[in-house]
Amino acid sequence: MGGHPLRCNWPIFAPVINGIILVSKPGIMKRFYTMLVLLIGVITIKSSAQATNDPDAKKILDGVSAKFKTYKTVKSTFTFKTESSAGKTLSSKNGTVLIKGSKYKVTIVGQEIFCDGVNVWNYDKSSNEVTITKFDNNSSGLTPQKMFTNFYDKDFLYKLNGEKKQGAKTIQEIELTPTDKTKSYHKVYLYIDKANKTIGTTKVIEKDQTKHSIIVNTFTPNGAIDDSQFVFDAKKYPGVEIVDNR
């Protein structure tokens, strides 16, 4: 991620893990958003999943999805970390995501993305610039909401690797392998709290063994979130340059 501003261009998101990402440098941030939605516990598997997929993994992921669908709103804080193949931390950033129906807001160091279900605003603090695009729910690009319903039924093989104790919790590890071997990553791992049916950590492993992780720090469903949170208010950003691509 290292200093590269996000750029909101939804139609290009699909290439990474069918990921929802906006970026000037597609690979890094596509992974970030894909992982983010996974981590906050929003996964659904369609009945069309391939026969080679693990039915035990499907049952777990169906449970995670069913629980998420009961939430009217979600607020989650997270840490996005990148490590080298040798395990050295290359970057670590904290962020927040808000979700309410088709609306969402993502905040991470130096960047804010707002969507009110009609427009998407991508604000870059370093340049004091906001780019506005039209929200297109029917495009080939993905949004957090699409990710929450069917992001990998056609793009991954998945299996349950087993369970392990982590303090008082039982954590289930699910391994996903992309069916498209041209992707720059070759594995995704989900770590799910068995009792709560929520995803606590997601790891994406690049082919060069670089690791991207998102760790959920807090997860609060069904809290009051005003709709104004999902709209960029230029008055709060004096001198902001507006690039309107609608």
C-alpha positions in Angstrom: 0.0 0.0 0.0 2.9 2.2 1.0 1.8 5.7 0.1 -0.1 4.9 -3.1 -3.4 6.8 -3.1 -6.6 4.9 -3.8 -8.3 5.8 -7.0 -12.0 5.0 -7.4 -12.6 3.3 -10.7 -15.1 0.5 -9.8 -15.2 -1.3 -13.2 -11.6 -2.4 -12.9 -12.0 -4.1 -9.5 -13.0 -7.5 -10.7 -9.6 -8.8 -11.6 -8.3 -9.5 -8.1 -10.0 -12.1 -6.1 -13.0 -10.7 -7.9 -12.1 -7.9 -5.5 -13.7 -4.6 -4.9 -11.0 -2.2 -5.2 -10.3 1.3 -6.4 -6.7 2.2 -7.0 -4.1 4.0 -8.8 -2.1 0.8 -8.4 -4.7 -1.9 -8.8 -3.0 -5.0 -7.3 -2.3 -3.7 -3.8 -5.6 -2.1 -2.9 -7.7 -4.7 -4.7 -6.3 -7.2 -2.3 -7.0 -4.8 0.6 -10.7 -4.4 -0.1 -11.3 -8.0 -1.0 -9.7 -9.0 2.3 -11.6 -6.3 4.2 -15.0 -7.5 3.2 -14.0 -11.1 3.9 -12.8 -10.1 7.3 -15.9 -8.4 8.5 -17.7 -11.6 7.9 -19.6 -11.2 4.7 -19.5 -14.3 2.6 -22.2 -16.2 0.8 -21.8 -19.3 -1.4 -24.2 -20.0 -4.2 -25.6 -23.5 -4.7 -23.8 -23.6 -8.0 -20.4 -24.1 -6.2 -18.2 -26.7 -7.9 -18.4 -30.3 -6.8 -14.7 -30.3 -6.0 -15.3 -27.8 -3.2 -15.4 -29.0 0.4 -18.9 -29.4 1.7 -17.7 -28.8 5.3 -16.2 -25.4 4.2 -19.4 -24.5 2.4 -21.4 -25.2 5.5 -19.2 -22.9 7.6 -19.3 -20.1 5.0 -23.0 -20.4 4.6 -23.3 -19.9 8.4 -21.1 -16.8 8.3 -23.2 -15.4 5.4 -26.5 -16.1 7.0 -25.4 -14.3 10.2 -24.2 -11.3 8.3 -27.5 -10.9 6.5 -29.2 -10.3 9.8 -27.2 -7.1 10.3 -28.8 -3.7 9.3 -25.5 -1.9 9.7 -21.9 -2.8 10.4 -19.0 -0.8 11.8 -15.6 -2.5 12.0 -12.1 -1.3 12.7 -9.2 -3.3 11.3 -5.4 -3.4 10.7 -4.1 -4.0 7.2 -0.6 -5.5 7.2 1.9 -6.4 4.5 4.8 -8.8 5.2 7.7 -9.9 3.1 8.4 -13.6 2.2 10.8 -13.6 5.1 8.1 -12.4 7.5 9.3 -8.8 7.9 6.5 -6.3 8.3 6.6 -3.9 5.3 3.6 -1.8 6.3 0.8 -1.7 8.9 -2.2 0.7 8.7 -5.4 0.9 10.7 -8.8 1.7 9.2 -12.6 1.7 9.6 -15.4 0.5 7.4 -19.1 1.4 7.7 -21.9 -0.5 5.8 -25.6 0.2 5.6 -27.5 -1.4 2.8 -26.0 -0.4 -0.5 -24.1 2.5 1.3 -20.5 2.2 2.6 -17.6 4.3 3.8 -14.0 3.1 4.1 -11.3 5.1 5.9 -7.7 4.3 6.0 -4.6 6.5 6.6 -4.8 9.3 4.0 -7.8 8.0 2.2 -11.6 8.0 2.4 -14.1 6.4 0.1 -17.8 7.3 0.4 -20.7 5.6 -1.4 -24.4 6.6 -1.0 -25.7 4.0 -3.4 -25.8 6.6 -6.2 -22.3 8.2 -6.3 -18.8 7.1 -5.2 -16.4 9.7 -3.8 -12.7 8.8 -3.5 -10.8 11.4 -1.4 -7.0 11.5 -1.3 -5.7 13.6 1.6 -2.2 14.1 0.3 -3.4 15.9 -2.8 -6.6 17.2 -1.2 -8.5 15.9 -4.2 -11.8 14.0 -4.5 -12.8 12.0 -7.6 -16.5 11.4 -8.1 -17.8 8.5 -10.2 -21.3 7.1 -10.7 -22.1 4.0 -8.7 -23.0 1.2 -11.2 -24.4 -1.8 -9.4 -24.8 -3.6 -12.8 -21.3 -3.2 -14.0 -18.7 -6.0 -14.0 -16.9 -4.3 -11.1 -17.7 -5.3 -7.6 -18.9 -3.4 -4.6 -18.8 -4.5 -0.9 -22.4 -5.5 -1.2 -21.8 -7.8 -4.2 -18.8 -9.2 -2.4 -21.2 -10.1 0.4 -23.3 -12.3 -1.8 -21.4 -14.2 -4.4 -17.8 -13.2 -4.7 -16.1 -16.6 -5.2 -18.6 -19.2 -6.2 -17.0 -19.3 -9.7 -13.5 -18.0 -8.9 -12.2 -20.2 -6.1 -11.9 -23.8 -4.9 -12.2 -23.9 -1.1 -11.6 -26.4 1.6 -11.6 -26.6 5.4 -8.0 -27.2 6.7 -9.1 -27.9 10.3 -9.6 -26.2 13.6 -7.3 -24.9 16.3 -7.6 -23.4 19.8 -6.7 -19.7 20.1 -7.2 -18.9 23.8 -10.8 -19.7 24.6 -11.8 -19.6 20.9 -11.9 -22.3 18.3 -10.7 -21.0 15.0 -11.5 -22.7 11.7 -9.1 -22.2 8.8 -10.5 -22.2 5.2 -8.2 -22.3 2.3 -9.2 -20.7 -1.1 -7.4 -21.3 -4.3 -8.1 -19.1 -7.4 -9.2 -21.1 -10.4 -7.5 -18.4 -12.6 -3.8 -19.3 -12.4 -2.8 -15.9 -14.0 -3.6 -14.1 -10.7 -0.6 -12.7 -8.9 -1.7 -14.5 -5.7 -2.1 -18.2 -5.2 -3.8 -18.7 -1.8 -6.3 -16.9 0.4 -6.8 -18.1 4.0 -9.9 -17.2 6.2 -9.7 -17.6 10.0 -13.3 -18.0 11.4 -14.4 -17.9 15.0 -16.5 -21.1 15.1 -18.8 -20.0 17.9 -19.5 -16.4 16.6 -19.4 -17.3 12.9 -17.3 -14.3 12.1 -14.0 -13.9 10.2 -11.2 -12.5 12.4 -8.3 -12.6 9.9 -7.8 -13.0 6.2 -4.5 -13.6 4.5 -3.6 -13.3 0.8 -0.4 -15.0 -0.3 1.2 -13.7 -3.4 3.2 -16.0 -5.8 6.4 -14.3 -4.5 5.2 -15.2 -0.9 4.4 -11.7 0.1 1.6 -11.8 2.6 -1.3 -9.3 3.0 -3.4 -9.6 6.1 -6.4 -7.8 7.5 -7.1 -8.3 11.2 -10.5 -7.3 12.6 -10.0 -5.3 15.8 -13.6 -4.5 16.5 -16.9 -5.5 14.9 -20.1 -3.7 15.8 -23.4 -4.7 14.1 -26.7 -2.9 14.1 -25.5 0.4 15.5 -27.0 3.8 14.5 -25.2 5.2 11.4 -26.6 8.4 9.9 -26.9 8.4 6.1 -24.7 11.6 6.0 -21.7 9.4 6.8 -21.9 8.0 3.2 -21.8 11.4 1.4 -18.7 13.5 0.8 -19.2 17.0 2.2 -16.8 19.4 0.4 -17.4 22.0 3.1 -15.4 19.9 5.5 -12.4 19.8 3.2 -11.4 23.4 2.5 -9.8 24.0 -0.9 -10.5 20.4 -2.1 -10.1 19.9 -5.8 -13.1 18.1 -7.3 -12.7 15.8 -10.3 -16.2 14.8 -11.4 -16.2 11.8 -13.7 -19.9 11.1 -13.6 
